[in-house]
């Protein structure tokens, strides 16, 4: 704390001295003519009165007159000099100053502390008026003044720095606890704190890191659990194929093994897609697509699976002419919804794309299946959540399809929801708006 205050004090002190010098020199450079005019206006009356009064005195008697009659009543240094003496080389009189005197004016010297004007009348004498010198102050007095100023400045800095230091200590402590594994560590700062924005940024970062680590932990546990099932089946089938002598049975086992490998491959693909969508990239721009053409192409892609399952999959409505989306990710999301709907539908799946407002889109997939219970409509968008826990190859899936849908919706700054369908089953909706 002391080191922080001392460093700040040194920086401020040096900055004050340099700034004061720069401002003083700059002001003198730009305002010297104004100060000169102001000073001339302030003293010209006194100079005129003094020179007129001295002009009525004999030239030889003027020094005595100044000493006896004027100096007791003036706090200025008054002196009469012969013009010839003032024109001597030691004064280094300039041509401009000589011209000013010749015109009846006066000139200034010694940083506007000395004024010289010719005395009218005989004698060719000039009056020199000097302002009083600064009062003599010993070096120790100046040192004491600046020391007191420094102490006061340091005291005010301490009053200002103590709350900031306390808040920085709280931030440091929270960061250390976070680094030691306490994912709930947060910086508790006053709403009047000068570093409140820094604390809020740290807490947002902590929330994000905590969510990422928690999500990664859950995902890792789920992946290990999900991979165990097909791997166990493969191990069992490999063991059985060595013992099976019947060619038909061996062929059936090989087909099942291929199915398990395909399931593992599908799971790996879904995991890669899910991981890729973990961090939204704001630099990825949405592209304009022909709405009807895009919908037809995705539905056609799912037509084979629908035909095998005896389900009719069709585009029920396509309102906008053009839709703005990320082609790869939104296509994957719609395919996941279609595959999920085909897997559970009784015989009918419908796709709709509407546009309630300009550059706002609502993508809907309806089926006539059993639907989704109300308490499960948010949980199904979590990774590896299945309402059908049988994990049968025909109905199980990988458990990541709807989680990917949710993340794709987030990539589009939108939302994914589940509700009841007019067809009697489930309705999945992705809504997004292009800013």
BASEKOL-206493 format. One record per residue (C-alpha): residue number from 1; residue in one letter; x, y, z negated. Coordinates in nm, 2 decimals. Layout:
    n  res      xx      yy      zz
  NUM    A       X       Y       Z
...
//
This chain:
    n  res      xx      yy      zz
    1    X    0.00    0.00    0.00
    2    X    0.28    0.24   -0.10
    3    X    0.48    0.17    0.21
    4    X    0.17    0.23    0.43
    5    X    0.10    0.57    0.26
    6    X    0.47    0.68    0.28
    7    X    0.49    0.59    0.65
    8    X    0.17    0.78    0.72
    9    X    0.29    1.08    0.52
   10    X    0.62    1.09    0.71
   11    X    0.44    1.07    1.04
   12    X    0.20    1.35    0.94
   13    X    0.47    1.57    0.80
   14    X    0.69    1.54    1.11
   15    X    0.39    1.58    1.33
   16    X    0.28    1.89    1.14
   17    X    0.62    2.06    1.17
   18    X    0.66    1.98    1.54
   19    X    0.30    2.08    1.61
   20    X    0.34    2.41    1.42
   21    X    0.65    2.50    1.61
   22    X    0.50    2.41    1.94
   23    X    0.18    2.61    1.87
   24    X    0.38    2.91    1.73
   25    X    0.60    2.92    2.04
   26    X    0.31    2.88    2.28
   27    X    0.11    3.14    2.11
   28    X    0.40    3.39    2.11
   29    X    0.45    3.32    2.48
   30    X    0.09    3.37    2.58
   31    X   -0.01    3.64    2.33
   32    X    0.30    3.84    2.30
   33    X    0.17    4.13    2.51
   34    X   -0.16    4.13    2.31
   35    X    0.04    4.15    1.98
   36    X    0.25    4.42    2.12
   37    X   -0.05    4.63    2.22
   38    X   -0.22    4.57    1.88
   39    X    0.09    4.67    1.69
   40    X    0.12    4.99    1.90
   41    X   -0.23    5.09    1.84
   42    X   -0.19    5.02    1.46
   43    X    0.12    5.24    1.42
   44    X    0.09    5.51    1.68
   45    X   -0.11    5.74    1.46
   46    X    0.15    5.73    1.18
   47    X    0.44    5.78    1.41
   48    X    0.27    6.08    1.57
   49    X    0.20    6.24    1.24
   50    X    0.55    6.18    1.11
   51    X    0.72    6.31    1.42
   52    X    0.49    6.62    1.44
   53    X    0.56    6.69    1.07
   54    X    0.94    6.65    1.11
   55    X    0.93    6.86    1.43
   56    X    0.85    7.16    1.21
   57    X    1.16    7.10    0.99
   58    X    1.51    7.22    1.08
   59    X    1.71    6.94    1.24
   60    X    1.98    6.95    0.97
   61    X    1.72    6.95    0.69
   62    X    1.52    6.65    0.82
   63    X    1.72    6.37    0.64
   64    X    1.67    6.55    0.31
   65    X    1.31    6.62    0.38
   66    X    1.25    6.25    0.46
   67    X    1.43    6.15    0.14
   68    X    1.25    6.39   -0.09
   69    X    0.91    6.45    0.07
   70    X    0.82    6.14    0.27
   71    X    0.98    5.83    0.13
   72    X    0.82    5.86   -0.21
   73    X    0.48    5.83   -0.04
   74    X    0.56    5.57    0.22
   75    X    0.64    5.20    0.18
   76    X    0.85    5.22    0.50
   77    X    1.21    5.27    0.58
   78    X    1.25    5.61    0.75
   79    X    1.56    5.74    0.92
   80    X    1.66    6.02    1.15
   81    X    1.92    5.95    1.42
   82    X    2.07    6.16    1.69
   83    X    1.96    6.05    2.03
   84    X    2.33    6.03    2.13
   85    X    2.40    5.79    1.85
   86    X    2.10    5.57    1.94
   87    X    2.22    5.56    2.30
   88    X    2.55    5.42    2.19
   89    X    2.64    5.07    2.30
   90    X    2.59    4.91    1.96
   91    X    2.21    4.96    2.00
   92    X    2.21    4.83    2.35
   93    X    1.92    5.06    2.46
   94    X    1.75    4.94    2.77
   95    X    1.64    5.16    3.07
   96    X    1.28    5.08    2.99
   97    X    1.32    5.20    2.63
   98    X    1.49    5.52    2.75
   99    X    1.20    5.58    3.00
  100    X    0.94    5.52    2.72
  101    X    1.11    5.78    2.50
  102    X    1.14    6.03    2.79
  103    X    0.76    6.00    2.84
  104    X    0.69    6.08    2.48
  105    X    0.61    5.73    2.38
  106    X    0.78    5.49    2.14
  107    X    0.94    5.14    2.16
  108    X    0.94    4.84    1.93
  109    X    1.23    4.63    1.82
  110    X    1.33    4.35    1.58
  111    X    1.02    4.14    1.65
  112    X    0.79    4.44    1.61
  113    X    0.94    4.54    1.28
  114    X    1.12    4.86    1.40
  115    X    0.96    5.16    1.58
  116    X    1.15    5.44    1.74
  117    X    1.01    5.78    1.86
  118    X    1.16    6.11    1.96
  119    X    1.11    6.40    1.72
  120    X    0.97    6.70    1.91
  121    X    1.16    7.03    1.89
  122    X    1.53    7.11    1.86
  123    X    1.80    6.87    1.77
  124    X    1.74    6.58    2.01
  125    X    1.67    6.35    1.72
  126    X    1.48    6.02    1.70
  127    X    1.28    5.88    1.41
  128    X    1.34    5.51    1.33
  129    X    1.07    5.35    1.12
  130    X    1.12    5.00    0.98
  131    X    0.86    4.78    0.82
  132    X    0.95    4.65    0.46
  133    X    1.15    4.34    0.45
  134    X    0.99    4.01    0.33
  135    X    1.02    3.98   -0.05
  136    X    1.33    3.79   -0.15
  137    X    1.23    3.43   -0.25
  138    X    1.49    3.19   -0.37
  139    X    1.54    2.85   -0.20
  140    X    1.42    2.68   -0.51
  141    X    1.09    2.86   -0.49
  142    X    1.04    2.76   -0.13
  143    X    1.14    2.40   -0.21
  144    X    0.88    2.40   -0.50
  145    X    0.61    2.53   -0.28
  146    X    0.67    2.27   -0.01
  147    X    0.70    2.00   -0.27
  148    X    0.36    2.10   -0.42
  149    X    0.21    2.10   -0.07
  150    X    0.35    1.76    0.00
  151    X    0.22    1.62   -0.33
  152    X   -0.13    1.76   -0.26
  153    X   -0.12    1.61    0.09
  154    X   -0.01    1.28   -0.04
  155    X   -0.28    1.28   -0.30
  156    X   -0.55    1.35   -0.04
  157    X   -0.40    1.07    0.18
  158    X   -0.42    0.83   -0.11
  159    X   -0.79    0.91   -0.16
  160    X   -0.85    0.86    0.21
  161    X   -0.62    0.55    0.25
  162    X   -0.73    0.35   -0.06
  163    X   -1.08    0.25    0.08
  164    X   -0.92    0.16    0.42
  165    X   -0.65   -0.04    0.25
  166    X   -0.91   -0.23    0.04
  167    X   -1.11   -0.31    0.36
  168    X   -0.80   -0.42    0.54
  169    X   -0.71   -0.65    0.25
  170    X   -1.06   -0.80    0.27
  171    X   -1.01   -0.86    0.64
  172    X   -0.67   -1.02    0.58
  173    X   -0.81   -1.24    0.31
  174    X   -1.10   -1.35    0.53
  175    X   -0.85   -1.42    0.82
  176    X   -0.63   -1.63    0.59
  177    X   -0.93   -1.83    0.46
  178    X   -1.05   -1.88    0.82
  179    X   -0.70   -2.00    0.92
  180    X   -0.70   -2.25    0.63
  181    X   -1.01   -2.41    0.76
  182    X   -1.29   -2.22    0.58
  183    X   -1.52   -2.17    0.87
  184    X   -1.77   -1.98    0.66
  185    X   -1.52   -1.71    0.57
  186    X   -1.65   -1.36    0.66
  187    X   -1.53   -1.00    0.59
  188    X   -1.76   -0.82    0.35
  189    X   -1.73   -0.45    0.42
  190    X   -1.93   -0.15    0.31
  191    X   -2.16    0.00    0.58
  192    X   -1.97    0.33    0.51
  193    X   -1.63    0.17    0.58
  194    X   -1.40    0.34    0.83
  195    X   -1.31    0.00    0.98
  196    X   -1.67   -0.14    0.98
  197    X   -1.65   -0.20    1.35
  198    X   -1.34   -0.40    1.31
  199    X   -1.50   -0.61    1.04
  200    X   -1.81   -0.67    1.25
  201    X   -1.59   -0.78    1.54
  202    X   -1.40   -1.02    1.31
  203    X   -1.73   -1.16    1.18
  204    X   -1.86   -1.21    1.54
  205    X   -1.54   -1.39    1.63
  206    X   -1.57   -1.60    1.32
  207    X   -1.93   -1.69    1.40
  208    X   -1.82   -1.79    1.75
  209    X   -1.53   -1.99    1.64
  210    X   -1.73   -2.17    1.37
  211    X   -2.01   -2.25    1.63
  212    X   -1.75   -2.37    1.88
  213    X   -1.57   -2.60    1.63
  214    X   -1.90   -2.73    1.49
  215    X   -2.03   -2.79    1.84
  216    X   -1.70   -2.96    1.94
  217    X   -1.71   -3.18    1.63
  218    X   -2.07   -3.28    1.69
  219    X   -1.99   -3.34    2.06
  220    X   -1.68   -3.55    1.98
  221    X   -1.88   -3.77    1.73
  222    X   -2.17   -3.80    1.99
  223    X   -1.93   -3.89    2.27
  224    X   -1.76   -4.16    2.07
  225    X   -2.10   -4.30    1.98
  226    X   -2.23   -4.28    2.34
  227    X   -1.92   -4.43    2.49
  228    X   -1.93   -4.72    2.25
  229    X   -2.25   -4.87    2.39
  230    X   -2.15   -4.92    2.76
  231    X   -1.80   -5.02    2.66
  232    X   -1.94   -5.28    2.42
  233    X   -2.16   -5.41    2.70
  234    X   -1.86   -5.42    2.93
  235    X   -1.66   -5.61    2.68
  236    X   -1.94   -5.86    2.62
  237    X   -2.00   -5.90    3.00
  238    X   -1.62   -5.96    3.06
  239    X   -1.63   -6.22    2.79
  240    X   -1.94   -6.38    2.94
  241    X   -1.81   -6.39    3.29
  242    X   -1.51   -6.59    3.19
  243    X   -1.74   -6.85    3.03
  244    X   -2.01   -6.85    3.30
  245    X   -1.97   -7.12    3.57
  246    X   -2.29   -7.05    3.76
  247    X   -2.22   -6.82    4.06
  248    X   -2.56   -6.65    4.04
  249    X   -2.51   -6.57    3.68
  250    X   -2.16   -6.44    3.74
  251    X   -2.29   -6.22    4.02
  252    X   -2.56   -6.08    3.79
  253    X   -2.29   -6.00    3.53
  254    X   -2.08   -5.83    3.79
  255    X   -2.38   -5.61    3.89
  256    X   -2.44   -5.52    3.53
  257    X   -2.08   -5.44    3.48
  258    X   -2.10   -5.21    3.79
  259    X   -2.40   -5.05    3.63
  260    X   -2.21   -4.99    3.31
  261    X   -1.92   -4.84    3.50
  262    X   -2.16   -4.61    3.69
  263    X   -2.31   -4.51    3.35
  264    X   -1.96   -4.42    3.22
  265    X   -1.89   -4.23    3.54
  266    X   -2.21   -4.04    3.51
  267    X   -2.15   -3.96    3.14
  268    X   -1.80   -3.83    3.23
  269    X   -1.94   -3.61    3.50
  270    X   -2.21   -3.47    3.26
  271    X   -1.95   -3.41    2.99
  272    X   -1.73   -3.21    3.23
  273    X   -2.02   -3.00    3.35
  274    X   -2.13   -2.94    2.99
  275    X   -1.78   -2.84    2.89
  276    X   -1.75   -2.61    3.19
  277    X   -2.06   -2.43    3.09
  278    X   -1.94   -2.38    2.73
  279    X   -1.80   -2.04    2.81
  280    X   -2.01   -1.80    3.02
  281    X   -1.80   -1.62    3.28
  282    X   -1.95   -1.27    3.35
  283    X   -1.74   -1.24    3.66
  284    X   -1.94   -1.50    3.84
  285    X   -2.20   -1.32    4.05
  286    X   -2.54   -1.47    4.13
  287    X   -2.60   -1.52    4.50
  288    X   -2.91   -1.46    4.71
  289    X   -3.07   -1.78    4.85
  290    X   -3.37   -1.86    5.07
  291    X   -3.61   -1.96    4.79
  292    X   -3.82   -2.22    4.99
  293    X   -3.51   -2.37    5.16
  294    X   -3.33   -2.41    4.83
  295    X   -3.63   -2.57    4.66
  296    X   -3.69   -2.81    4.95
  297    X   -3.33   -2.92    4.96
  298    X   -3.32   -3.00    4.59
  299    X   -3.65   -3.18    4.59
  300    X   -3.54   -3.38    4.90
  301    X   -3.22   -3.48    4.71
  302    X   -3.44   -3.63    4.43
  303    X   -3.68   -3.79    4.67
  304    X   -3.50   -4.13    4.68
  305    X   -3.52   -4.17    4.30
  306    X   -3.88   -4.06    4.31
  307    X   -3.97   -4.31    4.58
  308    X   -3.80   -4.59    4.39
  309    X   -4.00   -4.50    4.08
  310    X   -4.33   -4.46    4.28
  311    X   -4.35   -4.09    4.19
  312    X   -4.46   -3.82    4.43
  313    X   -4.24   -3.51    4.40
  314    X   -4.34   -3.19    4.58
  315    X   -4.31   -2.82    4.58
  316    X   -4.64   -2.68    4.46
  317    X   -4.56   -2.31    4.49
  318    X   -4.28   -2.08    4.61
  319    X   -4.37   -1.72    4.56
  320    X   -4.05   -1.52    4.63
  321    X   -3.88   -1.51    4.97
  322    X   -3.54   -1.48    4.81
  323    X   -3.40   -1.60    4.48
  324    X   -3.07   -1.49    4.31
  325    X   -2.89   -1.77    4.13
  326    X   -2.57   -1.96    4.09
  327    X   -2.62   -2.23    4.36
  328    X   -2.42   -2.51    4.21
  329    X   -2.53   -2.47    3.85
  330    X   -2.90   -2.40    3.91
  331    X   -2.92   -2.68    4.16
  332    X   -2.77   -2.91    3.89
  333    X   -3.02   -2.79    3.63
  334    X   -3.32   -2.84    3.87
  335    X   -3.20   -3.19    3.96
  336    X   -3.17   -3.27    3.59
  337    X   -3.52   -3.15    3.53
  338    X   -3.65   -3.35    3.83
  339    X   -3.47   -3.67    3.73
  340    X   -3.60   -3.63    3.37
  341    X   -3.96   -3.57    3.50
  342    X   -3.94   -3.86    3.75
  343    X   -3.81   -4.09    3.47
  344    X   -4.12   -4.02    3.25
  345    X   -4.39   -3.93    3.51
  346    X   -4.69   -4.14    3.57
  347    X   -4.69   -4.07    3.94
  348    X   -4.67   -3.70    4.01
  349    X   -4.41   -3.42    3.97
  350    X   -4.45   -3.06    4.09
  351    X   -4.20   -2.78    4.12
  352    X   -4.29   -2.41    4.13
  353    X   -4.09   -2.09    4.16
  354    X   -4.26   -1.76    4.08
  355    X   -4.15   -1.40    4.05
  356    X   -4.35   -1.20    3.79
  357    X   -4.14   -0.89    3.86
  358    X   -3.87   -0.76    4.09
  359    X   -3.56   -0.98    4.06
  360    X   -3.72   -1.19    3.78
  361    X   -3.78   -1.56    3.84
  362    X   -3.96   -1.85    3.67
  363    X   -3.87   -2.20    3.77
  364    X   -4.12   -2.47    3.65
  365    X   -4.12   -2.85    3.67
  366    X   -4.44   -3.03    3.57
  367    X   -4.51   -3.40    3.53
  368    X   -4.81   -3.62    3.44
  369    X   -4.62   -3.83    3.18
  370    X   -4.67   -3.86    2.81
  371    X   -4.55   -3.51    2.73
  372    X   -4.32   -3.39    2.45
  373    X   -4.43   -3.36    2.08
  374    X   -4.44   -3.00    1.96
  375    X   -4.17   -3.05    1.68
  376    X   -3.92   -3.19    1.94
  377    X   -3.95   -2.92    2.21
  378    X   -3.65   -2.73    2.09
  379    X   -3.44   -3.03    1.97
  380    X   -3.44   -3.19    2.32
  381    X   -3.21   -2.92    2.45
  382    X   -2.93   -3.03    2.21
  383    X   -2.66   -3.26    2.35
  384    X   -2.72   -3.64    2.32
  385    X   -3.07   -3.60    2.19
  386    X   -3.32   -3.86    2.32
  387    X   -3.68   -3.90    2.22
  388    X   -3.65   -4.26    2.36
  389    X   -3.38   -4.41    2.15
  390    X   -3.39   -4.74    2.33
  391    X   -3.10   -4.64    2.56
  392    X   -3.23   -4.87    2.82
  393    X   -3.06   -4.81    3.16
  394    X   -3.39   -4.72    3.31
  395    X   -3.50   -4.46    3.06
  396    X   -3.21   -4.37    2.85
  397    X   -2.99   -4.13    3.06
  398    X   -2.68   -3.97    2.91
  399    X   -2.85   -3.73    2.68
  400    X   -2.68   -3.43    2.83
  401    X   -2.92   -3.34    3.11
  402    X   -3.14   -3.10    2.92
  403    X   -2.84   -2.96    2.73
  404    X   -2.69   -2.86    3.06
  405    X   -3.02   -2.71    3.17
  406    X   -3.01   -2.49    2.86
  407    X   -2.66   -2.38    2.93
  408    X   -2.73   -2.30    3.29
  409    X   -3.02   -2.09    3.18
  410    X   -2.79   -1.90    2.94
  411    X   -2.54   -1.85    3.23
  412    X   -2.82   -1.67    3.41
  413    X   -2.90   -1.46    3.10
  414    X   -3.23   -1.66    3.08
  415    X   -3.40   -1.92    2.87
  416    X   -3.51   -2.28    2.90
  417    X   -3.83   -2.40    2.73
  418    X   -4.06   -2.70    2.71
  419    X   -4.44   -2.69    2.68
  420    X   -4.75   -2.87    2.79
  421    X   -4.82   -2.92    3.16
  422    X   -5.15   -2.87    3.34
  423    X   -5.09   -3.22    3.48
  424    X   -5.11   -3.36    3.13
  425    X   -4.74   -3.43    3.07
  426    X   -4.45   -3.20    3.00
  427    X   -4.36   -2.87    3.16
  428    X   -4.00   -2.74    3.17
  429    X   -3.95   -2.37    3.25
  430    X   -3.63   -2.18    3.33
  431    X   -3.68   -1.80    3.32
  432    X   -3.41   -1.55    3.42
  433    X   -3.38   -1.19    3.53
  434    X   -3.11   -1.05    3.75
  435    X   -2.99   -0.72    3.61
//
